[in-house]
Amino acid sequence: MKRILQILILFIIDFLVIWIWFYDIDPDPSISIAVVIMYPLLFFINLLAGGILWITKKKNLSRLFIINSVVSVAIASFLWPNAIRRHQNQIWISYSFHHNAKNYNISIHKPDHTFMMTESVNPGSSTSFLEGVCNYENGKIILKTDSTRYSIEHNVLIGFTKNKIPLKKE
């Protein structure tokens, strides 16, 4: 029972430390390559702690850290994609819709209040055809360019065609 409690406490500490670390660095998808360094670093830090404890004759704790070297990488593997998703949700709003055999995507960049609309006929390829500024008015998102004005209200695009187009929030 004591061993299970030690493993559980170490797991909780790992989870909290890694979560705080990822929250602090607020990873952008462009730095996803960092996992090539981060996962081995977590693995070797725990192995080093286990080795030091082994040398200091604390073999029970040493075994926990050796096991934890794999567990901490698994926890980081779980938390990393969530940290990236959190970062993306803080700076982007994305909608998609289908019209006239084309798929459209509207990406709104929150920090600089801009948007981009892309269209795609074939999966895997898209063309940006509209860029402009974005404002928020009375619960609506207003998308403006030099010659167009659209609004999004309750996940519905107004002004793109004569009809209102339901949007799927990504």
CNS distance restraints for C-alpha pairs under 8 A (distance, minus, plus):
assign (resid   1 and name CA) (resid   5 and name CA) 6.31 0.50 0.50
assign (resid   2 and name CA) (resid   6 and name CA) 6.25 0.50 0.50
assign (resid   3 and name CA) (resid   7 and name CA) 6.22 0.50 0.50
assign (resid   4 and name CA) (resid   8 and name CA) 6.08 0.50 0.50
assign (resid   5 and name CA) (resid   9 and name CA) 6.09 0.50 0.50
assign (resid   6 and name CA) (resid  10 and name CA) 6.11 0.50 0.50
assign (resid   7 and name CA) (resid  11 and name CA) 6.02 0.50 0.50
assign (resid   7 and name CA) (resid  64 and name CA) 6.95 0.50 0.50
assign (resid   8 and name CA) (resid  12 and name CA) 6.20 0.50 0.50
assign (resid   9 and name CA) (resid  13 and name CA) 6.15 0.50 0.50
assign (resid  10 and name CA) (resid  14 and name CA) 6.01 0.50 0.50
assign (resid  10 and name CA) (resid  68 and name CA) 7.84 0.50 0.50
assign (resid  11 and name CA) (resid  15 and name CA) 6.07 0.50 0.50
assign (resid  11 and name CA) (resid  68 and name CA) 7.85 0.50 0.50
assign (resid  11 and name CA) (resid  71 and name CA) 7.71 0.50 0.50
assign (resid  11 and name CA) (resid  72 and name CA) 7.86 0.50 0.50
assign (resid  12 and name CA) (resid  16 and name CA) 6.15 0.50 0.50
assign (resid  13 and name CA) (resid  17 and name CA) 6.03 0.50 0.50
assign (resid  14 and name CA) (resid  18 and name CA) 5.98 0.50 0.50
assign (resid  14 and name CA) (resid  72 and name CA) 6.30 0.50 0.50
assign (resid  14 and name CA) (resid  75 and name CA) 7.68 0.50 0.50
assign (resid  15 and name CA) (resid  19 and name CA) 5.92 0.50 0.50
assign (resid  15 and name CA) (resid  72 and name CA) 7.76 0.50 0.50
assign (resid  15 and name CA) (resid  75 and name CA) 6.45 0.50 0.50
assign (resid  16 and name CA) (resid  20 and name CA) 6.02 0.50 0.50
assign (resid  17 and name CA) (resid  21 and name CA) 6.05 0.50 0.50
assign (resid  18 and name CA) (resid  22 and name CA) 6.11 0.50 0.50
assign (resid  18 and name CA) (resid  75 and name CA) 7.76 0.50 0.50
assign (resid  18 and name CA) (resid  76 and name CA) 6.54 0.50 0.50
assign (resid  18 and name CA) (resid  79 and name CA) 7.80 0.50 0.50
assign (resid  19 and name CA) (resid  23 and name CA) 5.97 0.50 0.50
assign (resid  19 and name CA) (resid  79 and name CA) 6.75 0.50 0.50
assign (resid  20 and name CA) (resid  24 and name CA) 5.97 0.50 0.50
assign (resid  21 and name CA) (resid  25 and name CA) 6.36 0.50 0.50
assign (resid  22 and name CA) (resid  26 and name CA) 5.90 0.50 0.50
assign (resid  22 and name CA) (resid  27 and name CA) 6.94 0.50 0.50
assign (resid  22 and name CA) (resid  79 and name CA) 7.78 0.50 0.50
assign (resid  22 and name CA) (resid  80 and name CA) 7.07 0.50 0.50
assign (resid  22 and name CA) (resid  83 and name CA) 6.27 0.50 0.50
assign (resid  23 and name CA) (resid  27 and name CA) 7.96 0.50 0.50
assign (resid  23 and name CA) (resid  83 and name CA) 6.69 0.50 0.50
assign (resid  26 and name CA) (resid  83 and name CA) 6.60 0.50 0.50
assign (resid  26 and name CA) (resid  84 and name CA) 7.23 0.50 0.50
assign (resid  26 and name CA) (resid  87 and name CA) 6.06 0.50 0.50
assign (resid  27 and name CA) (resid  31 and name CA) 6.58 0.50 0.50
assign (resid  27 and name CA) (resid  32 and name CA) 7.60 0.50 0.50
assign (resid  27 and name CA) (resid  83 and name CA) 6.42 0.50 0.50
assign (resid  27 and name CA) (resid  84 and name CA) 5.45 0.50 0.50
assign (resid  27 and name CA) (resid  87 and name CA) 6.54 0.50 0.50
assign (resid  28 and name CA) (resid  32 and name CA) 7.33 0.50 0.50
assign (resid  28 and name CA) (resid  84 and name CA) 5.86 0.50 0.50
assign (resid  28 and name CA) (resid  87 and name CA) 6.41 0.50 0.50
assign (resid  28 and name CA) (resid  88 and name CA) 7.32 0.50 0.50
assign (resid  29 and name CA) (resid  84 and name CA) 6.01 0.50 0.50
assign (resid  33 and name CA) (resid  37 and name CA) 7.94 0.50 0.50
assign (resid  34 and name CA) (resid  38 and name CA) 5.95 0.50 0.50
assign (resid  35 and name CA) (resid  39 and name CA) 5.56 0.50 0.50
assign (resid  36 and name CA) (resid  40 and name CA) 7.06 0.50 0.50
assign (resid  37 and name CA) (resid  41 and name CA) 6.08 0.50 0.50
assign (resid  38 and name CA) (resid  42 and name CA) 6.25 0.50 0.50
assign (resid  39 and name CA) (resid  43 and name CA) 6.23 0.50 0.50
assign (resid  39 and name CA) (resid  73 and name CA) 5.58 0.50 0.50
assign (resid  39 and name CA) (resid  76 and name CA) 7.31 0.50 0.50
assign (resid  40 and name CA) (resid  44 and name CA) 6.02 0.50 0.50
assign (resid  40 and name CA) (resid  73 and name CA) 7.89 0.50 0.50
assign (resid  41 and name CA) (resid  45 and name CA) 6.00 0.50 0.50
assign (resid  42 and name CA) (resid  46 and name CA) 6.37 0.50 0.50
assign (resid  42 and name CA) (resid  69 and name CA) 6.76 0.50 0.50
assign (resid  42 and name CA) (resid  72 and name CA) 6.56 0.50 0.50
assign (resid  42 and name CA) (resid  73 and name CA) 6.34 0.50 0.50
assign (resid  43 and name CA) (resid  47 and name CA) 6.30 0.50 0.50
assign (resid  43 and name CA) (resid  69 and name CA) 4.48 0.50 0.50
assign (resid  43 and name CA) (resid  70 and name CA) 6.38 0.50 0.50
assign (resid  43 and name CA) (resid  72 and name CA) 7.07 0.50 0.50
assign (resid  43 and name CA) (resid  73 and name CA) 6.39 0.50 0.50
assign (resid  44 and name CA) (resid  48 and name CA) 5.86 0.50 0.50
assign (resid  44 and name CA) (resid  69 and name CA) 6.97 0.50 0.50
assign (resid  45 and name CA) (resid  49 and name CA) 6.19 0.50 0.50
assign (resid  45 and name CA) (resid  69 and name CA) 7.57 0.50 0.50
assign (resid  46 and name CA) (resid  50 and name CA) 6.05 0.50 0.50
assign (resid  46 and name CA) (resid  65 and name CA) 5.40 0.50 0.50
assign (resid  46 and name CA) (resid  66 and name CA) 6.32 0.50 0.50
assign (resid  46 and name CA) (resid  68 and name CA) 6.47 0.50 0.50
assign (resid  46 and name CA) (resid  69 and name CA) 4.82 0.50 0.50
assign (resid  47 and name CA) (resid  51 and name CA) 6.00 0.50 0.50
assign (resid  47 and name CA) (resid  65 and name CA) 6.45 0.50 0.50
assign (resid  47 and name CA) (resid  66 and name CA) 5.37 0.50 0.50
assign (resid  47 and name CA) (resid  69 and name CA) 5.96 0.50 0.50
assign (resid  48 and name CA) (resid  52 and name CA) 6.14 0.50 0.50
assign (resid  49 and name CA) (resid  53 and name CA) 6.15 0.50 0.50
assign (resid  49 and name CA) (resid  62 and name CA) 7.26 0.50 0.50
assign (resid  49 and name CA) (resid  65 and name CA) 6.50 0.50 0.50
assign (resid  50 and name CA) (resid  54 and name CA) 6.06 0.50 0.50
assign (resid  50 and name CA) (resid  61 and name CA) 7.20 0.50 0.50
assign (resid  50 and name CA) (resid  62 and name CA) 4.12 0.50 0.50
assign (resid  50 and name CA) (resid  63 and name CA) 6.55 0.50 0.50
assign (resid  50 and name CA) (resid  64 and name CA) 7.41 0.50 0.50
assign (resid  50 and name CA) (resid  65 and name CA) 4.84 0.50 0.50
assign (resid  50 and name CA) (resid  66 and name CA) 5.43 0.50 0.50
assign (resid  51 and name CA) (resid  55 and name CA) 6.23 0.50 0.50
assign (resid  51 and name CA) (resid  62 and name CA) 6.57 0.50 0.50
assign (resid  52 and name CA) (resid  56 and name CA) 6.24 0.50 0.50
assign (resid  52 and name CA) (resid  62 and name CA) 7.67 0.50 0.50
assign (resid  53 and name CA) (resid  57 and name CA) 6.34 0.50 0.50
assign (resid  53 and name CA) (resid  58 and name CA) 5.15 0.50 0.50
assign (resid  53 and name CA) (resid  59 and name CA) 6.52 0.50 0.50
assign (resid  53 and name CA) (resid  61 and name CA) 6.66 0.50 0.50
assign (resid  53 and name CA) (resid  62 and name CA) 5.01 0.50 0.50
assign (resid  54 and name CA) (resid  58 and name CA) 5.51 0.50 0.50
assign (resid  54 and name CA) (resid  59 and name CA) 5.02 0.50 0.50
assign (resid  54 and name CA) (resid  61 and name CA) 7.98 0.50 0.50
assign (resid  54 and name CA) (resid  62 and name CA) 5.27 0.50 0.50
assign (resid  58 and name CA) (resid  62 and name CA) 6.12 0.50 0.50
assign (resid  59 and name CA) (resid  63 and name CA) 6.16 0.50 0.50
assign (resid  60 and name CA) (resid  64 and name CA) 6.62 0.50 0.50
assign (resid  61 and name CA) (resid  65 and name CA) 6.46 0.50 0.50
assign (resid  62 and name CA) (resid  66 and name CA) 6.27 0.50 0.50
assign (resid  63 and name CA) (resid  67 and name CA) 6.21 0.50 0.50
assign (resid  64 and name CA) (resid  68 and name CA) 5.91 0.50 0.50
assign (resid  65 and name CA) (resid  69 and name CA) 6.09 0.50 0.50
assign (resid  66 and name CA) (resid  70 and name CA) 7.55 0.50 0.50
assign (resid  67 and name CA) (resid  71 and name CA) 6.58 0.50 0.50
assign (resid  68 and name CA) (resid  72 and name CA) 5.70 0.50 0.50
assign (resid  69 and name CA) (resid  73 and name CA) 6.71 0.50 0.50
assign (resid  70 and name CA) (resid  74 and name CA) 6.40 0.50 0.50
assign (resid  71 and name CA) (resid  75 and name CA) 6.22 0.50 0.50
assign (resid  72 and name CA) (resid  76 and name CA) 6.14 0.50 0.50
assign (resid  73 and name CA) (resid  77 and name CA) 6.02 0.50 0.50
assign (resid  74 and name CA) (resid  78 and name CA) 6.34 0.50 0.50
assign (resid  75 and name CA) (resid  79 and name CA) 6.20 0.50 0.50
assign (resid  76 and name CA) (resid  80 and name CA) 5.77 0.50 0.50
assign (resid  77 and name CA) (resid  81 and name CA) 7.38 0.50 0.50
assign (resid  78 and name CA) (resid  82 and name CA) 7.27 0.50 0.50
assign (resid  79 and name CA) (resid  83 and name CA) 6.19 0.50 0.50
assign (resid  80 and name CA) (resid  84 and name CA) 6.40 0.50 0.50
assign (resid  81 and name CA) (resid  85 and name CA) 6.14 0.50 0.50
assign (resid  82 and name CA) (resid  86 and name CA) 6.07 0.50 0.50
assign (resid  83 and name CA) (resid  87 and name CA) 6.24 0.50 0.50
assign (resid  84 and name CA) (resid  88 and name CA) 6.19 0.50 0.50
assign (resid  85 and name CA) (resid  89 and name CA) 6.10 0.50 0.50
assign (resid  86 and name CA) (resid  90 and name CA) 6.31 0.50 0.50
assign (resid  87 and name CA) (resid  91 and name CA) 6.69 0.50 0.50
assign (resid  88 and name CA) (resid  92 and name CA) 5.63 0.50 0.50
assign (resid  89 and name CA) (resid  93 and name CA) 6.72 0.50 0.50
assign (resid  90 and name CA) (resid 110 and name CA) 7.77 0.50 0.50
assign (resid  91 and name CA) (resid 109 and name CA) 5.86 0.50 0.50
assign (resid  91 and name CA) (resid 110 and name CA) 5.06 0.50 0.50
assign (resid  91 and name CA) (resid 111 and name CA) 6.29 0.50 0.50
assign (resid  92 and name CA) (resid 107 and name CA) 6.76 0.50 0.50
assign (resid  92 and name CA) (resid 108 and name CA) 5.54 0.50 0.50
assign (resid  92 and name CA) (resid 109 and name CA) 4.86 0.50 0.50
assign (resid  92 and name CA) (resid 110 and name CA) 5.77 0.50 0.50
assign (resid  93 and name CA) (resid 107 and name CA) 5.89 0.50 0.50
assign (resid  93 and name CA) (resid 108 and name CA) 5.03 0.50 0.50
assign (resid  93 and name CA) (resid 109 and name CA) 6.75 0.50 0.50
assign (resid  93 and name CA) (resid 110 and name CA) 7.36 0.50 0.50
assign (resid  93 and name CA) (resid 169 and name CA) 7.78 0.50 0.50
assign (resid  93 and name CA) (resid 170 and name CA) 7.57 0.50 0.50
assign (resid  94 and name CA) (resid 105 and name CA) 7.03 0.50 0.50
assign (resid  94 and name CA) (resid 106 and name CA) 5.57 0.50 0.50
assign (resid  94 and name CA) (resid 107 and name CA) 4.50 0.50 0.50
assign (resid  94 and name CA) (resid 108 and name CA) 6.18 0.50 0.50
assign (resid  94 and name CA) (resid 169 and name CA) 5.99 0.50 0.50
assign (resid  94 and name CA) (resid 170 and name CA) 5.26 0.50 0.50
assign (resid  95 and name CA) (resid 105 and name CA) 5.67 0.50 0.50
assign (resid  95 and name CA) (resid 106 and name CA) 5.08 0.50 0.50
assign (resid  95 and name CA) (resid 107 and name CA) 6.60 0.50 0.50
assign (resid  95 and name CA) (resid 167 and name CA) 5.96 0.50 0.50
assign (resid  95 and name CA) (resid 168 and name CA) 5.41 0.50 0.50
assign (resid  95 and name CA) (resid 169 and name CA) 4.47 0.50 0.50
assign (resid  95 and name CA) (resid 170 and name CA) 5.43 0.50 0.50
assign (resid  96 and name CA) (resid 103 and name CA) 7.21 0.50 0.50
assign (resid  96 and name CA) (resid 104 and name CA) 5.48 0.50 0.50
assign (resid  96 and name CA) (resid 105 and name CA) 4.34 0.50 0.50
assign (resid  96 and name CA) (resid 106 and name CA) 6.18 0.50 0.50
assign (resid  96 and name CA) (resid 167 and name CA) 5.71 0.50 0.50
assign (resid  96 and name CA) (resid 168 and name CA) 5.21 0.50 0.50
assign (resid  96 and name CA) (resid 169 and name CA) 6.56 0.50 0.50
assign (resid  96 and name CA) (resid 170 and name CA) 6.95 0.50 0.50
assign (resid  97 and name CA) (resid 103 and name CA) 5.94 0.50 0.50
assign (resid  97 and name CA) (resid 104 and name CA) 5.29 0.50 0.50
assign (resid  97 and name CA) (resid 105 and name CA) 6.61 0.50 0.50
assign (resid  97 and name CA) (resid 165 and name CA) 7.54 0.50 0.50
assign (resid  97 and name CA) (resid 166 and name CA) 7.04 0.50 0.50
assign (resid  97 and name CA) (resid 167 and name CA) 5.31 0.50 0.50
assign (resid  97 and name CA) (resid 168 and name CA) 6.29 0.50 0.50
assign (resid  98 and name CA) (resid 102 and name CA) 5.71 0.50 0.50
assign (resid  98 and name CA) (resid 103 and name CA) 4.54 0.50 0.50
assign (resid  98 and name CA) (resid 104 and name CA) 6.03 0.50 0.50
assign (resid  99 and name CA) (resid 103 and name CA) 6.51 0.50 0.50
assign (resid  99 and name CA) (resid 104 and name CA) 7.54 0.50 0.50
assign (resid 101 and name CA) (resid 121 and name CA) 7.04 0.50 0.50
assign (resid 102 and name CA) (resid 119 and name CA) 6.47 0.50 0.50
assign (resid 102 and name CA) (resid 120 and name CA) 5.68 0.50 0.50
assign (resid 102 and name CA) (resid 121 and name CA) 4.99 0.50 0.50
assign (resid 103 and name CA) (resid 119 and name CA) 5.62 0.50 0.50
assign (resid 103 and name CA) (resid 120 and name CA) 5.08 0.50 0.50
assign (resid 103 and name CA) (resid 121 and name CA) 6.43 0.50 0.50
assign (resid 104 and name CA) (resid 117 and name CA) 6.95 0.50 0.50
assign (resid 104 and name CA) (resid 118 and name CA) 5.56 0.50 0.50
assign (resid 104 and name CA) (resid 119 and name CA) 4.44 0.50 0.50
assign (resid 104 and name CA) (resid 120 and name CA) 6.29 0.50 0.50
assign (resid 105 and name CA) (resid 117 and name CA) 5.60 0.50 0.50
assign (resid 105 and name CA) (resid 118 and name CA) 5.23 0.50 0.50
assign (resid 105 and name CA) (resid 119 and name CA) 6.49 0.50 0.50
assign (resid 106 and name CA) (resid 115 and name CA) 6.92 0.50 0.50
assign (resid 106 and name CA) (resid 116 and name CA) 5.83 0.50 0.50
assign (resid 106 and name CA) (resid 117 and name CA) 4.51 0.50 0.50
assign (resid 106 and name CA) (resid 118 and name CA) 6.62 0.50 0.50
assign (resid 107 and name CA) (resid 115 and name CA) 5.49 0.50 0.50
assign (resid 107 and name CA) (resid 116 and name CA) 5.33 0.50 0.50
assign (resid 107 and name CA) (resid 117 and name CA) 6.42 0.50 0.50
assign (resid 108 and name CA) (resid 113 and name CA) 7.08 0.50 0.50
assign (resid 108 and name CA) (resid 114 and name CA) 5.91 0.50 0.50
assign (resid 108 and name CA) (resid 115 and name CA) 4.29 0.50 0.50
assign (resid 108 and name CA) (resid 116 and name CA) 6.64 0.50 0.50
assign (resid 108 and name CA) (resid 134 and name CA) 7.38 0.50 0.50
assign (resid 109 and name CA) (resid 113 and name CA) 5.75 0.50 0.50
assign (resid 109 and name CA) (resid 114 and name CA) 5.41 0.50 0.50
assign (resid 109 and name CA) (resid 115 and name CA) 5.98 0.50 0.50
assign (resid 110 and name CA) (resid 114 and name CA) 7.12 0.50 0.50
assign (resid 113 and name CA) (resid 133 and name CA) 5.77 0.50 0.50
assign (resid 113 and name CA) (resid 134 and name CA) 4.95 0.50 0.50
assign (resid 113 and name CA) (resid 135 and name CA) 6.66 0.50 0.50
assign (resid 114 and name CA) (resid 131 and name CA) 7.39 0.50 0.50
assign (resid 114 and name CA) (resid 132 and name CA) 5.65 0.50 0.50
assign (resid 114 and name CA) (resid 133 and name CA) 4.23 0.50 0.50
assign (resid 114 and name CA) (resid 134 and name CA) 5.15 0.50 0.50
assign (resid 115 and name CA) (resid 131 and name CA) 5.65 0.50 0.50
assign (resid 115 and name CA) (resid 132 and name CA) 5.49 0.50 0.50
assign (resid 115 and name CA) (resid 133 and name CA) 5.90 0.50 0.50
assign (resid 115 and name CA) (resid 134 and name CA) 6.20 0.50 0.50
assign (resid 115 and name CA) (resid 143 and name CA) 7.20 0.50 0.50
assign (resid 116 and name CA) (resid 128 and name CA) 6.90 0.50 0.50
assign (resid 116 and name CA) (resid 129 and name CA) 7.76 0.50 0.50
assign (resid 116 and name CA) (resid 130 and name CA) 5.71 0.50 0.50
assign (resid 116 and name CA) (resid 131 and name CA) 4.41 0.50 0.50
assign (resid 116 and name CA) (resid 132 and name CA) 6.69 0.50 0.50
assign (resid 117 and name CA) (resid 128 and name CA) 5.88 0.50 0.50
assign (resid 117 and name CA) (resid 129 and name CA) 6.17 0.50 0.50
assign (resid 117 and name CA) (resid 130 and name CA) 5.08 0.50 0.50
assign (resid 117 and name CA) (resid 131 and name CA) 6.36 0.50 0.50
assign (resid 118 and name CA) (resid 126 and name CA) 6.13 0.50 0.50
assign (resid 118 and name CA) (resid 127 and name CA) 5.24 0.50 0.50
assign (resid 118 and name CA) (resid 128 and name CA) 4.15 0.50 0.50
assign (resid 118 and name CA) (resid 129 and name CA) 5.78 0.50 0.50
assign (resid 118 and name CA) (resid 130 and name CA) 7.01 0.50 0.50
assign (resid 119 and name CA) (resid 126 and name CA) 5.43 0.50 0.50
assign (resid 119 and name CA) (resid 127 and name CA) 5.39 0.50 0.50
assign (resid 119 and name CA) (resid 128 and name CA) 6.51 0.50 0.50
assign (resid 119 and name CA) (resid 129 and name CA) 7.26 0.50 0.50
assign (resid 120 and name CA) (resid 124 and name CA) 7.99 0.50 0.50
assign (resid 120 and name CA) (resid 125 and name CA) 6.00 0.50 0.50
assign (resid 120 and name CA) (resid 126 and name CA) 4.36 0.50 0.50
assign (resid 120 and name CA) (resid 127 and name CA) 6.39 0.50 0.50
assign (resid 121 and name CA) (resid 125 and name CA) 7.49 0.50 0.50
assign (resid 121 and name CA) (resid 126 and name CA) 7.33 0.50 0.50
assign (resid 122 and name CA) (resid 126 and name CA) 7.64 0.50 0.50
assign (resid 130 and name CA) (resid 145 and name CA) 7.77 0.50 0.50
assign (resid 131 and name CA) (resid 145 and name CA) 6.69 0.50 0.50
assign (resid 132 and name CA) (resid 143 and name CA) 6.79 0.50 0.50
assign (resid 132 and name CA) (resid 144 and name CA) 5.51 0.50 0.50
assign (resid 132 and name CA) (resid 145 and name CA) 4.63 0.50 0.50
assign (resid 132 and name CA) (resid 146 and name CA) 7.79 0.50 0.50
assign (resid 133 and name CA) (resid 143 and name CA) 5.98 0.50 0.50
assign (resid 133 and name CA) (resid 144 and name CA) 5.39 0.50 0.50
assign (resid 133 and name CA) (resid 145 and name CA) 6.56 0.50 0.50
assign (resid 134 and name CA) (resid 141 and name CA) 6.77 0.50 0.50
assign (resid 134 and name CA) (resid 142 and name CA) 5.54 0.50 0.50
assign (resid 134 and name CA) (resid 143 and name CA) 4.71 0.50 0.50
assign (resid 134 and name CA) (resid 144 and name CA) 6.31 0.50 0.50
assign (resid 135 and name CA) (resid 141 and name CA) 5.87 0.50 0.50
assign (resid 135 and name CA) (resid 142 and name CA) 5.07 0.50 0.50
assign (resid 135 and name CA) (resid 143 and name CA) 6.71 0.50 0.50
assign (resid 136 and name CA) (resid 140 and name CA) 5.69 0.50 0.50
assign (resid 136 and name CA) (resid 141 and name CA) 4.73 0.50 0.50
assign (resid 136 and name CA) (resid 142 and name CA) 6.01 0.50 0.50
assign (resid 137 and name CA) (resid 141 and name CA) 6.46 0.50 0.50
assign (resid 137 and name CA) (resid 142 and name CA) 7.04 0.50 0.50
assign (resid 139 and name CA) (resid 153 and name CA) 7.04 0.50 0.50
assign (resid 140 and name CA) (resid 151 and name CA) 6.48 0.50 0.50
assign (resid 140 and name CA) (resid 152 and name CA) 5.68 0.50 0.50
assign (resid 140 and name CA) (resid 153 and name CA) 4.93 0.50 0.50
assign (resid 140 and name CA) (resid 154 and name CA) 7.84 0.50 0.50
assign (resid 141 and name CA) (resid 151 and name CA) 5.48 0.50 0.50
assign (resid 141 and name CA) (resid 152 and name CA) 4.98 0.50 0.50
assign (resid 141 and name CA) (resid 153 and name CA) 6.60 0.50 0.50
assign (resid 142 and name CA) (resid 149 and name CA) 7.09 0.50 0.50
assign (resid 142 and name CA) (resid 150 and name CA) 5.92 0.50 0.50
assign (resid 142 and name CA) (resid 151 and name CA) 4.45 0.50 0.50
assign (resid 142 and name CA) (resid 152 and name CA) 6.51 0.50 0.50
assign (resid 143 and name CA) (resid 149 and name CA) 5.69 0.50 0.50
assign (resid 143 and name CA) (resid 150 and name CA) 5.06 0.50 0.50
assign (resid 143 and name CA) (resid 151 and name CA) 5.85 0.50 0.50
assign (resid 143 and name CA) (resid 152 and name CA) 7.95 0.50 0.50
assign (resid 144 and name CA) (resid 148 and name CA) 5.78 0.50 0.50
assign (resid 144 and name CA) (resid 149 and name CA) 4.58 0.50 0.50
assign (resid 144 and name CA) (resid 150 and name CA) 6.52 0.50 0.50
assign (resid 145 and name CA) (resid 149 and name CA) 6.52 0.50 0.50
assign (resid 149 and name CA) (resid 159 and name CA) 6.94 0.50 0.50
assign (resid 150 and name CA) (resid 157 and name CA) 7.01 0.50 0.50
assign (resid 150 and name CA) (resid 158 and name CA) 5.73 0.50 0.50
assign (resid 150 and name CA) (resid 159 and name CA) 4.92 0.50 0.50
assign (resid 150 and name CA) (resid 160 and name CA) 6.36 0.50 0.50
assign (resid 151 and name CA) (resid 157 and name CA) 5.86 0.50 0.50
assign (resid 151 and name CA) (resid 158 and name CA) 5.21 0.50 0.50
assign (resid 151 and name CA) (resid 159 and name CA) 6.77 0.50 0.50
assign (resid 152 and name CA) (resid 156 and name CA) 5.37 0.50 0.50
assign (resid 152 and name CA) (resid 157 and name CA) 4.65 0.50 0.50
assign (resid 152 and name CA) (resid 158 and name CA) 6.18 0.50 0.50
assign (resid 153 and name CA) (resid 157 and name CA) 6.79 0.50 0.50
assign (resid 153 and name CA) (resid 158 and name CA) 7.76 0.50 0.50
assign (resid 155 and name CA) (resid 166 and name CA) 6.17 0.50 0.50
assign (resid 155 and name CA) (resid 167 and name CA) 5.15 0.50 0.50
assign (resid 155 and name CA) (resid 168 and name CA) 6.98 0.50 0.50
assign (resid 155 and name CA) (resid 169 and name CA) 7.14 0.50 0.50
assign (resid 156 and name CA) (resid 164 and name CA) 6.35 0.50 0.50
assign (resid 156 and name CA) (resid 165 and name CA) 5.48 0.50 0.50
assign (resid 156 and name CA) (resid 166 and name CA) 4.43 0.50 0.50
assign (resid 156 and name CA) (resid 167 and name CA) 5.37 0.50 0.50
assign (resid 157 and name CA) (resid 164 and name CA) 5.76 0.50 0.50
assign (resid 157 and name CA) (resid 165 and name CA) 5.00 0.50 0.50
assign (resid 157 and name CA) (resid 166 and name CA) 6.26 0.50 0.50
assign (resid 157 and name CA) (resid 167 and name CA) 6.59 0.50 0.50
assign (resid 158 and name CA) (resid 163 and name CA) 7.31 0.50 0.50
assign (resid 158 and name CA) (resid 164 and name CA) 5.06 0.50 0.50
assign (resid 158 and name CA) (resid 165 and name CA) 6.67 0.50 0.50
assign (resid 159 and name CA) (resid 163 and name CA) 7.64 0.50 0.50
assign (resid 159 and name CA) (resid 164 and name CA) 7.22 0.50 0.50
assign (resid 160 and name CA) (resid 164 and name CA) 7.78 0.50 0.50
assign (resid 160 and name CA) (resid 165 and name CA) 7.87 0.50 0.50
assign (resid 161 and name CA) (resid 165 and name CA) 7.84 0.50 0.50
